[in-house]
Amino acid sequence: MRVLFAGTPAVAVPSLNALIDAGFDVVAVLTRPDAPIGRKRVLTPSPVAARAAELGIEIIHAARVDADVTARIAAVRPDVAAIVAYGGLVPRVALDIPPRGWINLHFSLLPAWRGAAPVQRSVIAGDDITGAVTFQLEEGLDTGPVIGTLTEPVRPDDTSGTLLERLSHSGAVLLAQTLSAVGSGAASPRPQQGEVSLAPKLTIEDGRIDWSEPALAIGRRARGVTPEPGAWTTLDGQRLKLEPVVPRPEGPALVPGAVALDGRNVLVGTGSHPVQLTRVQPSGKKMMSAADWARGQASLESVVFE
């Protein structure tokens, strides 16, 4: 089958590789335009574009699927399109081009967590089980009928980054299997069933820690926003970035936001028991261990996160 592959970030690259390894004829890649990266804001191809260039595949750069992009998609005559975290909507006129439609790999068990940040929202919510599905893309937000499903346990120490990394590889296998089934006519799409939940894109504010919440909820939020957009708090009006924290049920009683040393561990009070800081990054400085940061404070007794 002639396949158009649409994807942008690193988590989509395993799927592109899986389709190539499975022998599909990937005739073109649709991906977002080059973006400024780093402090010098150097224009850099997306991970999918970089991999497609290595493979010698035609690349269609587009922030949105307009008339010109639709014409380019039609010109490569795909039998089917596979889409993994492309980052843009596909209008009806483009959906109708491949005879076998568009197959979307989505990193949740739909209809749970429809939207741009399913893994992050799942970790923040404290789900024990998540997974990935392949489904027939429609104009609605992740509403199409499901073809394939896999499940994945959420480990106690998972961040959204580690969980998404695992799902990107197992999901790539699922996508290749789904396209094989679609090509042979063996696929059996079925309507989504269950409770709908939404997973909008995370903002910087989603990473702010509310120390009045219970330690369990704070731990989940910190892991859910790692690596992006990152957890943070404020001290004396300055933002302090945080890596995931560790709940300490046996810790001393502390008021929410109060910082204290327990041996060599740096603890912060919450709405329940304390959490232990792992690494922090003060404004304008590099990430450092919480113990090193604490040694630089004149008096931890007066430190209260806002």
C-alpha positions in Angstrom: 0.0 0.0 0.0 1.0 3.6 -0.7 1.1 5.4 2.7 1.1 9.1 3.5 2.6 9.5 7.0 1.7 12.6 9.1 3.6 13.3 12.3 5.9 15.8 13.9 7.5 15.1 17.3 10.0 12.4 18.4 7.2 10.1 19.6 6.0 9.7 16.0 9.4 8.6 14.7 9.0 4.9 15.9 5.8 4.7 13.9 7.4 5.9 10.8 10.2 3.4 11.3 7.8 0.6 11.9 5.9 1.2 8.7 9.2 1.2 6.7 10.3 -2.0 8.4 7.0 -3.6 7.7 7.4 -3.0 4.0 4.9 -0.2 3.4 5.5 2.2 0.6 5.7 5.5 2.5 5.3 7.9 -0.4 5.4 11.2 1.5 5.6 12.6 5.0 3.4 15.5 6.2 5.0 17.4 9.1 5.0 20.8 10.8 7.4 23.4 9.5 10.9 23.9 10.9 10.8 25.5 14.3 13.2 27.7 16.3 15.0 25.6 18.9 17.3 26.6 21.8 18.5 29.9 23.1 19.8 30.9 19.7 16.4 30.0 18.2 17.9 28.1 15.3 15.4 26.8 12.8 15.3 23.0 13.1 13.4 20.3 11.3 10.9 18.3 13.2 12.2 14.8 14.4 9.8 13.3 11.8 11.2 15.5 9.0 14.7 14.7 10.0 14.0 11.0 9.8 12.2 11.3 6.5 15.1 13.1 5.0 17.4 10.3 6.1 15.1 7.8 4.4 14.8 9.9 1.2 11.1 10.4 1.6 9.3 13.4 0.1 8.4 15.9 2.9 5.4 18.2 2.9 5.9 20.9 5.5 2.7 22.5 6.6 1.3 24.2 9.8 -2.2 23.6 8.4 -3.7 21.5 5.7 -4.9 24.1 3.2 -5.8 23.8 -0.4 -2.2 23.7 -1.6 -1.2 21.0 0.9 -4.3 19.0 0.0 -3.3 19.2 -3.6 0.2 17.9 -2.7 -1.3 15.0 -0.7 -3.6 14.1 -3.7 -0.6 14.2 -6.0 1.3 11.4 -4.2 -1.9 9.1 -4.6 -1.9 7.5 -1.1 -4.0 4.4 -0.5 -4.1 5.2 3.2 -2.8 7.9 5.5 -1.3 7.2 9.0 -1.2 10.0 11.5 0.7 10.2 14.8 0.8 13.5 16.7 0.9 15.7 13.6 -0.3 18.7 15.5 -3.0 20.1 13.1 -6.5 19.4 11.9 -7.2 17.5 8.7 -10.2 18.9 6.8 -12.9 16.8 5.2 -11.5 17.4 1.6 -8.2 15.9 2.7 -9.7 13.1 4.7 -11.5 11.9 1.5 -8.3 11.6 -0.6 -7.0 8.1 0.5 -9.5 5.4 -0.5 -8.8 3.6 2.8 -9.0 6.8 4.9 -6.7 8.1 7.6 -5.7 5.9 10.6 -4.7 7.8 13.7 -2.5 6.3 16.5 -3.7 8.0 19.7 -2.0 7.5 23.1 -5.0 6.8 25.3 -7.9 4.3 25.6 -10.5 6.3 23.7 -13.0 7.8 24.5 -10.8 8.5 27.6 -8.5 11.5 27.1 -9.5 12.9 23.7 -7.2 15.7 22.8 -3.6 16.9 22.6 -2.2 15.7 25.9 -3.7 12.3 26.7 -0.6 10.8 28.5 0.0 13.9 30.6 -3.6 14.1 31.7 -3.7 10.4 32.5 -0.6 10.7 34.8 -2.0 13.8 36.5 -5.4 12.0 37.0 -3.7 9.0 38.6 -4.8 6.4 36.1 -3.5 2.9 36.9 -3.9 1.7 33.3 -3.6 3.6 30.0 -2.8 2.5 26.5 -3.1 3.4 22.8 -5.6 2.9 20.1 -5.7 3.1 16.3 -8.9 4.6 14.9 -10.5 5.9 11.7 -9.9 9.7 11.7 -13.0 11.9 11.4 -13.6 15.6 11.5 -14.5 15.4 15.2 -11.9 15.5 18.0 -10.7 11.9 18.3 -14.3 10.6 17.8 -13.7 7.9 15.1 -14.3 4.2 15.4 -11.5 2.2 17.0 -9.7 -0.5 15.1 -6.8 -1.7 17.4 -6.1 -1.4 21.1 -3.2 -2.0 23.5 -3.0 -1.4 27.3 -0.1 -0.2 29.4 0.2 0.0 33.2 1.2 3.4 34.6 4.1 2.8 37.0 4.4 4.6 40.3 7.5 6.5 39.1 6.3 7.2 35.6 6.5 10.7 34.2 4.6 11.6 31.1 7.9 11.4 29.3 8.8 7.8 30.3 5.2 6.6 29.7 4.9 8.2 26.3 8.3 6.7 25.3 7.0 3.2 26.0 3.7 3.8 24.2 5.5 5.3 21.2 7.2 2.0 20.6 4.3 -0.4 21.4 2.0 1.9 19.5 4.2 1.8 16.4 3.7 -2.0 16.3 0.0 -1.5 16.7 -0.1 1.0 13.9 1.7 -1.3 11.5 -0.6 -4.2 12.4 -3.6 -2.0 11.8 -2.5 -0.8 8.4 -1.9 -4.4 7.4 -5.4 -5.3 8.5 -6.8 -2.3 6.7 -5.0 -3.3 3.5 -6.2 -6.9 3.7 -9.8 -5.9 4.5 -9.6 -7.6 7.9 -10.0 -4.4 10.0 -13.2 -4.1 12.0 -13.7 -0.5 13.2 -16.1 -0.3 16.2 -17.7 2.8 17.7 -16.1 4.1 20.9 -17.8 3.1 24.1 -17.4 4.5 27.6 -17.1 7.8 29.4 -15.6 10.7 27.5 -12.8 12.7 29.0 -10.8 15.5 27.5 -7.1 16.2 27.4 -6.4 19.7 26.3 -2.8 20.8 25.6 -1.0 21.7 28.8 0.0 25.3 29.6 2.7 26.7 31.8 0.1 27.3 34.5 -0.7 23.5 34.5 2.8 23.0 36.0 2.3 25.3 39.0 2.3 23.3 42.2 -0.5 24.1 44.7 1.0 23.1 48.0 -2.4 23.0 49.7 -3.2 19.9 47.7 -2.5 16.4 49.1 1.0 15.0 48.5 -0.4 12.3 46.2 -2.0 14.8 43.9 1.2 17.0 43.9 3.3 14.0 43.0 1.1 13.1 40.1 1.0 16.6 38.8 4.8 17.0 38.9 5.2 13.7 37.1 2.5 14.5 34.6 4.1 17.8 33.5 7.6 16.3 33.2 9.3 16.9 30.9 7.0 19.6 29.5 5.9 22.1 30.4 7.6 21.3 33.8 6.6 21.7 37.4 7.3 24.9 39.2 6.7 27.0 42.3 7.6 30.5 43.4 9.8 31.8 46.1 10.1 35.5 46.8 8.4 36.2 43.5 10.9 34.1 41.5 10.0 30.9 39.7 11.7 27.7 40.9 11.5 24.7 38.5 11.0 21.3 40.1 11.7 17.8 38.9 9.3 15.1 40.2 8.8 15.0 43.9 8.6 11.9 46.2 5.8 11.6 48.8 7.1 11.0 52.4 4.2 9.8 54.5 6.6 9.3 57.5 7.8 12.9 57.3 7.3 15.6 60.0 4.2 17.8 60.0 4.7 20.9 57.9 2.4 23.7 56.8 1.7 23.7 53.0 4.7 25.2 51.2 7.0 25.2 54.2 10.5 23.8 53.6 12.6 21.8 56.1 15.5 19.5 56.2 15.0 15.9 57.4 18.6 14.5 57.5 19.9 15.2 54.0 16.4 15.3 52.5 14.6 18.5 51.6 11.0 18.3 52.5 8.0 20.6 51.6 4.7 20.6 53.4 1.5 19.9 51.6 -2.2 19.5 52.4 -1.4 16.1 53.8 2.1 14.7 54.4 5.3 16.2 53.1 7.0 15.5 49.7 10.7 15.3 49.1 12.3 17.5 46.5 14.7 15.8 44.1 16.2 18.5 41.9 15.4 22.2 41.4 16.3 25.0 39.1 16.3 28.5 40.4 15.7 31.3 37.9 18.8 32.0 35.7 20.7 28.9 37.1 21.2 25.3 36.1 19.3 22.4 37.5 20.8 21.2 40.8 20.2 18.7 43.6 17.7 19.9 46.2 20.4 19.4 48.9 22.8 21.8 47.0 20.0 24.3 46.6 19.2 24.1 50.3 22.8 24.7 51.3 22.6 28.0 49.5 19.7 29.3 51.5 20.5 31.5 54.5 17.8 30.0 56.6 15.4 27.2 55.5 13.1 27.9 58.4 12.0 31.1 56.7 11.5 29.5 53.2 7.9 29.1 52.3 6.9 28.3 48.7 4.1 30.4 47.3 
